[in-house]
Amino acid sequence: MIIETLKHALMITSFVFVMMLIIEYVNVQTQGSWQDSLQKSRWMQYILSALLGATPGCLGAFTVVALYAHNIVSLGALVTVMIATSGDEAYVMLSMFPGKTFILILILFLVGIAAGFVTDILFKPGSIVIKKLSHELEFHNEDECVCFPRSEIFNQLKNFTLQRGLLIIVLVLFIAGLTFNQLGPSEWNWIKITFLIGPLLALFIVSTVPEHFLEKHLWEHIVKVHIPRVFLWTFGALLLMYFLIDYLDLESWIKANYLTVMLIACLVGLIPESGPHMIFVTLFAQGATPFGILLASSVVQDGHGMLPLLADSKRSFIFVKIVNFAVGLMVGLIFYLTGFYF
C-alpha cells in the first residue's frame, strides 16, 4: 500500500514539476508585453485575470497581485483571479481527473468574472475598503532573458552544472517510467500521451535554457520551494485518504453531512497556502465527496497567491478572502439545493 501510494505521489509530483517548468518558461518569455492596455478596459481586466487564474500554479495570481499593487487592475480583478485560481493543486487535479478538472476550471472562470464585476459595482475606489496602493511588489519582475541561446547550448550541455544534470536525469527517468508503464496510466490513451508530451518539452527546456534561468527560475523557485511541499502534501493526503476510505464509511458520512463538510472545506480554503485543499481533491478523486464541495473549496482557496498582498494591504487581503468565502458558500449551496452530484 505504501509503495503504491509513493509511486502515485511521485507521478503526480513529477507532473506538477513538468507543468510548473513549462509555465515558468512561457511566463518569462512573454512577461510585461500586455500590462499597459489593461487600464483601458475593465472587462479586459476580468477576462485576463480569469485566464491567469485558470493557469495552474501561483504565477497568474502573483501577476495580478502585482498589477493591483501598481493600480493597474481593480479590486474586482483581484477577486476574479483568486476565485479562478486553484494554485498548485490544479496540476494535481489535472493528473488525477483531467476531464472534470477542465469543467471545474471553466466554472471557476465564469464565477470569477461574475464575482469581480459585482465587487467593482458594490465597492467603488476610494471607499473604506479600497485605498490606492503605491508600494511596489518585487516578485517576478524579470530581467530580459534569452531562453534559447543557440550559440551556448552545446557548451552548456558539455559542461553541465549539477542542477542541470539532476533535472535531466529526473526527467529522463520520468519519461522512462511513463513509457514502460511504471508510472501513469497503463494504456496508451490521450491522458498518457499528454503526460509524455509534457516531460519531453520540459527536457528540451532544461537542456537549452541559460544557467541564469535554470538556477533562478527552475531550481530556486520550483525545485526548492514548490516540489517538496507538493510531494509531502500529496503523499500525506493519499495515505490519509487510504485509511479513511478503507476503515471508515466516509462517503456515506459526507453525503449525510454535506453542509458541514462544505463549511469545513470553505474554512480550510481560507488558509493562504497550497496543500490543505489537497484533502478535498483526493476525496473527490476517490469518489468520497461530491463535486459541489470540491467546487466550493476551489472558489475559496487560492494556493499561496494572496501571500504577497499582505506586504501591501492587509485590508485588501482580508476583504478578498471574505468575498471568496461568501461566493464559495453560495456556489456550494446552489449545487446542494439542485441536487447536482457527479
C-alpha positions as CSV (number, residue, x, y, z in Angstrom):
1,M,0.0,0.0,0.0
2,I,2.8,2.4,0.9
3,I,4.8,1.6,-2.2
4,E,1.7,2.2,-4.5
5,T,0.9,5.4,-2.6
6,L,4.5,6.5,-3.0
7,K,4.5,5.8,-6.8
8,H,1.3,7.7,-7.2
9,A,2.6,10.6,-5.3
10,L,5.8,10.6,-7.3
11,M,3.9,10.5,-10.6
12,I,1.7,13.4,-9.5
13,T,4.7,15.4,-8.2
14,S,6.6,14.8,-11.4
15,F,3.7,16.0,-13.5
16,V,3.4,19.1,-11.3
17,F,7.1,19.8,-11.7
18,V,6.9,19.5,-15.5
19,M,3.9,21.8,-15.8
20,M,5.4,24.4,-13.5
21,L,8.6,24.3,-15.5
22,I,6.8,24.9,-18.8
23,I,4.6,27.7,-17.4
24,E,7.6,29.4,-15.8
25,Y,9.3,29.3,-19.2
26,V,6.3,30.8,-21.0
27,N,5.8,33.4,-18.3
28,V,9.3,34.7,-18.6
29,Q,9.2,34.7,-22.4
30,T,6.0,36.8,-22.6
31,Q,6.2,38.9,-19.4
32,G,5.3,42.6,-19.5
33,S,4.0,42.9,-23.0
34,W,0.3,43.5,-22.2
35,Q,0.1,45.5,-19.0
36,D,-0.3,49.0,-20.3
37,S,-3.6,48.3,-22.2
38,L,-5.3,46.8,-19.1
39,Q,-6.3,50.1,-17.5
40,K,-8.3,51.0,-20.6
41,S,-10.9,48.2,-20.2
42,R,-12.4,46.8,-17.0
43,W,-13.8,43.7,-18.8
44,M,-10.3,43.0,-20.3
45,Q,-9.1,43.1,-16.7
46,Y,-11.7,40.5,-15.6
47,I,-11.1,38.2,-18.6
48,L,-7.3,38.3,-18.3
49,S,-7.4,37.9,-14.5
50,A,-9.6,34.8,-15.0
51,L,-7.3,33.4,-17.7
52,L,-4.2,34.0,-15.5
53,G,-6.1,32.4,-12.6
54,A,-7.1,29.4,-14.7
55,T,-3.4,28.9,-15.4
56,P,-2.1,26.2,-13.0
57,G,0.2,27.4,-10.2
58,C,0.8,30.7,-8.5
59,L,2.3,32.8,-11.3
60,G,-1.0,34.1,-12.6
61,A,-2.2,35.1,-9.2
62,F,1.2,36.7,-8.4
63,T,1.0,38.7,-11.6
64,V,-2.5,40.1,-10.9
65,V,-1.5,41.0,-7.3
66,A,1.5,42.9,-8.7
67,L,-0.8,44.7,-11.2
68,Y,-3.3,45.5,-8.4
69,A,-0.5,46.9,-6.2
70,H,0.6,49.1,-9.1
71,N,-3.1,50.4,-9.5
72,I,-3.3,48.8,-13.0
73,V,-6.2,46.5,-12.3
74,S,-9.2,46.8,-9.9
75,L,-10.2,45.1,-6.7
76,G,-12.7,43.1,-8.7
77,A,-10.0,41.8,-11.0
78,L,-8.1,40.6,-7.9
79,V,-11.3,38.8,-6.7
80,T,-11.6,37.3,-10.1
81,V,-8.1,35.8,-10.2
82,M,-8.3,34.4,-6.7
83,I,-11.6,32.6,-7.4
84,A,-10.3,31.3,-10.8
85,T,-7.0,30.0,-9.4
86,S,-6.5,26.7,-7.8
87,G,-2.8,27.1,-7.1
88,D,-0.5,24.1,-7.3
89,E,-3.5,21.8,-6.8
90,A,-4.6,22.5,-10.3
91,Y,-1.6,20.4,-11.6
92,V,-2.6,17.6,-9.2
93,M,-6.2,17.6,-10.3
94,L,-5.2,17.6,-14.0
95,S,-3.1,14.5,-13.3
96,M,-5.9,12.7,-11.3
97,F,-9.1,13.6,-13.1
98,P,-8.3,15.8,-16.2
99,G,-11.8,15.8,-17.7
100,K,-13.6,17.0,-14.6
101,T,-10.7,19.4,-13.9
102,F,-11.5,21.3,-17.1
103,I,-15.1,21.5,-16.1
104,L,-14.1,22.9,-12.7
105,I,-11.7,25.4,-14.3
106,L,-14.5,26.6,-16.7
107,I,-16.9,27.1,-13.8
108,L,-14.3,28.9,-11.7
109,F,-13.5,31.1,-14.7
110,L,-17.1,32.2,-15.1
111,V,-17.9,32.6,-11.4
112,G,-14.7,34.6,-11.0
113,I,-15.6,37.1,-13.7
114,A,-19.2,37.5,-12.3
115,A,-17.9,38.0,-8.8
116,G,-15.3,40.5,-9.9
117,F,-17.9,42.5,-11.8
118,V,-20.3,42.6,-8.9
119,T,-17.4,43.5,-6.5
120,D,-16.5,46.6,-8.5
121,I,-20.1,47.7,-8.7
122,L,-20.6,47.4,-4.9
123,F,-17.3,48.7,-3.8
124,K,-16.0,51.8,-5.7
125,P,-12.4,53.0,-5.5
126,G,-11.9,55.4,-2.6
127,S,-14.3,53.6,-0.3
128,I,-13.4,52.4,3.2
129,V,-12.5,49.0,1.8
130,I,-10.4,50.2,-1.1
131,K,-7.5,52.6,-1.0
132,K,-4.8,53.4,-3.5
133,L,-1.7,51.4,-3.3
134,S,1.7,52.8,-4.2
135,H,4.2,50.4,-2.7
136,E,5.7,48.2,-5.5
137,L,5.9,44.5,-5.1
138,E,9.2,43.0,-6.2
139,F,8.5,39.4,-7.2
140,H,8.6,38.0,-10.7
141,N,10.0,41.3,-12.0
142,E,12.3,39.6,-14.5
143,D,15.3,40.9,-16.4
144,E,15.3,40.2,-20.1
145,C,16.1,36.6,-20.6
146,V,17.3,34.9,-23.8
147,C,15.8,31.5,-23.0
148,F,17.1,29.8,-26.2
149,P,20.8,30.9,-26.6
150,R,21.7,28.8,-29.7
151,S,25.4,29.5,-29.6
152,E,25.7,28.4,-25.9
153,I,23.6,25.3,-25.9
154,F,26.4,22.9,-26.8
155,N,28.8,24.3,-24.2
156,Q,26.0,24.2,-21.6
157,L,25.4,20.5,-22.2
158,K,29.2,19.7,-22.5
159,N,29.9,21.5,-19.2
160,F,26.6,21.0,-17.4
161,T,26.1,22.0,-13.8
162,L,24.9,19.8,-11.0
163,Q,21.4,21.3,-11.2
164,R,21.1,20.8,-14.9
165,G,22.4,17.2,-14.7
166,L,20.0,16.3,-11.9
167,L,17.0,17.8,-13.7
168,I,17.8,16.0,-16.9
169,I,18.2,12.7,-15.1
170,V,14.9,13.1,-13.2
171,L,13.0,13.9,-16.5
172,V,14.6,11.0,-18.3
173,L,13.6,8.7,-15.5
174,F,10.0,10.1,-15.6
175,I,9.8,9.6,-19.3
176,A,11.1,6.1,-19.0
177,G,8.6,5.3,-16.2
178,L,5.7,6.5,-18.4
179,T,7.0,4.7,-21.5
180,F,7.4,1.3,-19.7
181,N,4.2,1.6,-17.7
182,Q,5.8,2.1,-14.3
183,L,4.1,5.4,-13.8
184,G,0.8,6.9,-15.0
185,P,-2.0,5.0,-17.0
186,S,-1.2,1.6,-18.2
187,E,-3.0,2.1,-21.5
188,W,-1.8,4.4,-24.3
189,N,-4.6,6.9,-24.4
190,W,-4.8,10.7,-24.7
191,I,-4.0,11.2,-21.0
192,K,-0.8,9.1,-21.2
193,I,0.2,10.9,-24.4
194,T,-0.3,14.2,-22.7
195,F,1.7,13.1,-19.8
196,L,4.5,12.1,-22.1
197,I,4.5,15.3,-24.2
198,G,4.9,17.4,-21.0
199,P,8.2,15.9,-19.8
200,L,9.6,15.9,-23.4
201,L,9.0,19.6,-23.6
202,A,10.5,20.0,-20.1
203,L,13.6,18.1,-21.1
204,F,14.0,20.4,-24.1
205,I,13.7,23.4,-21.8
206,V,16.1,22.1,-19.2
207,S,18.6,21.2,-21.9
208,T,18.6,24.6,-23.6
209,V,17.9,27.4,-21.2
210,P,20.8,29.5,-19.9
211,E,22.3,29.0,-16.4
212,H,20.6,32.1,-15.0
213,F,17.1,30.8,-15.9
214,L,17.9,27.3,-14.8
215,E,19.2,28.4,-11.4
216,K,16.9,31.3,-10.6
217,H,13.6,30.1,-12.0
218,L,13.7,26.3,-12.2
219,W,16.0,25.3,-9.3
220,E,15.5,28.1,-6.7
221,H,11.8,28.7,-7.4
222,I,10.3,25.4,-8.5
223,V,12.6,22.6,-7.2
224,K,13.5,24.0,-3.8
225,V,10.3,25.8,-3.0
226,H,7.3,24.1,-4.6
227,I,8.2,20.5,-5.3
228,P,9.0,19.3,-1.7
229,R,5.7,20.8,-0.4
230,V,3.7,19.3,-3.3
231,F,5.1,15.8,-2.7
232,L,4.7,15.8,1.0
233,W,1.1,17.1,0.9
234,T,0.2,14.7,-2.0
235,F,1.8,11.7,-0.3
236,G,0.2,12.6,3.1
237,A,-3.2,13.2,1.6
238,L,-3.2,10.0,-0.4
239,L,-2.1,8.0,2.6
240,L,-4.7,9.6,4.9
241,M,-7.4,9.0,2.4
242,Y,-6.4,5.3,2.0
243,F,-7.0,4.8,5.7
244,L,-10.1,6.9,6.0
245,I,-11.9,5.3,3.0
246,D,-10.9,1.8,3.8
247,Y,-11.6,1.9,7.6
248,L,-14.4,4.4,7.7
249,D,-17.6,4.8,5.7
250,L,-16.5,8.3,4.8
251,E,-18.5,8.6,1.6
252,S,-21.8,8.0,3.4
253,W,-20.9,10.4,6.2
254,I,-20.0,13.2,3.8
255,K,-23.2,12.8,1.8
256,A,-25.3,12.8,5.0
257,N,-23.4,15.9,6.3
258,Y,-23.0,17.9,3.1
259,L,-23.4,21.3,4.6
260,T,-21.0,20.6,7.5
261,V,-18.3,19.3,5.1
262,M,-18.9,22.2,2.7
263,L,-18.4,24.7,5.6
264,I,-15.2,22.9,6.6
265,A,-13.9,22.9,3.0
266,C,-14.5,26.7,2.7
267,L,-12.9,27.4,6.1
268,V,-9.8,25.3,5.0
269,G,-9.8,27.3,1.8
270,L,-9.1,30.5,3.8
271,I,-5.6,29.2,4.6
272,P,-3.3,31.1,2.3
273,E,-1.2,28.1,1.4
274,S,-1.1,25.4,-1.2
275,G,-1.6,22.0,0.3
276,P,-4.6,21.8,2.6
277,H,-7.0,21.8,-0.4
278,M,-5.4,18.5,-1.4
279,I,-7.5,16.7,1.2
280,F,-10.7,17.6,-0.8
281,V,-9.1,17.0,-4.1
282,T,-8.1,13.5,-3.0
283,L,-11.6,12.8,-1.5
284,F,-13.2,13.8,-4.8
285,A,-10.7,11.6,-6.8
286,Q,-11.7,8.7,-4.6
287,G,-15.4,9.3,-5.2
288,A,-15.9,10.1,-1.5
289,T,-17.2,13.7,-1.9
290,P,-19.5,15.4,-4.4
291,F,-18.3,17.9,-7.0
292,G,-20.1,20.8,-5.2
293,I,-17.8,20.5,-2.1
294,L,-14.7,20.5,-4.3
295,L,-16.0,23.5,-6.2
296,A,-16.8,25.4,-3.0
297,S,-13.3,24.7,-1.7
298,S,-11.7,25.7,-5.0
299,V,-13.6,29.0,-5.1
300,V,-12.3,30.0,-1.6
301,Q,-8.7,28.7,-1.8
302,D,-6.1,30.4,-3.8
303,G,-2.9,28.5,-3.1
304,H,-0.4,31.0,-1.8
305,G,-1.3,33.5,-4.5
306,M,-2.5,36.0,-1.9
307,L,0.5,36.0,0.3
308,P,2.4,38.8,-1.5
309,L,-0.6,41.1,-0.9
310,L,0.0,41.0,2.9
311,A,3.0,43.2,2.3
312,D,0.9,45.9,0.8
313,S,-2.6,45.8,2.1
314,K,-3.9,43.5,4.8
315,R,-7.3,45.2,4.4
316,S,-7.5,44.1,0.8
317,F,-6.2,40.6,1.7
318,I,-9.0,40.2,4.3
319,F,-11.7,41.7,2.1
320,V,-10.9,39.3,-0.9
321,K,-10.9,36.3,1.5
322,I,-14.3,37.3,2.9
323,V,-15.8,37.8,-0.6
324,N,-14.4,34.5,-1.9
325,F,-15.7,32.7,1.2
326,A,-19.2,34.1,0.7
327,V,-19.1,33.1,-3.0
328,G,-17.8,29.6,-2.2
329,L,-20.6,29.0,0.2
330,M,-23.2,30.4,-2.3
331,V,-21.9,28.1,-5.1
332,G,-21.8,25.1,-2.8
333,L,-25.4,25.7,-1.6
334,I,-26.6,26.0,-5.2
335,F,-25.2,22.6,-6.0
336,Y,-26.7,21.2,-2.8
337,L,-30.2,22.6,-3.4
338,T,-30.2,21.5,-7.0
339,G,-29.1,18.0,-6.0
340,F,-26.3,18.2,-8.6
341,Y,-23.7,15.4,-8.0
342,F,-21.0,13.9,-10.2
